[in-house]
Amino acid sequence: MIVLAGVPSIMQAMLDQVGPKLKTGIHMLSETVRADARESDISSQLAEIVKANPGVAIGSHPFFDPQHGPNTSLVLRASDPQKLQRARRAVEDMLQRVQGVQSSSA
């Protein structure tokens, strides 16, 4: 355990000293996609994408956009860039389909 000071300049000096001694893990890549859809409108499709993309963690984070109402951010994380991009394409394709259905029913 390493305890660092709260004053930014002192913390940086301490981190410079201990940083090279820290072990690092696997480098994780991350992509965030704004869904422009409610979490409940994409949950079942998103579950299918999660199943089809092992090795990619997908988080769904609902939020409220004051201009457009309920919305969702999707955060994809993986150590393999190809897996991450494949999952992102699947998410973007799914969102286009969902938004197309929403547009045609409006």
Beta strands, then each sheet from edge to edge (+ up, - down):
strand 1: 29-34
strand 2: 57-65
strand 3: 69-78
sheet 1: 1+ 3- 2+
end
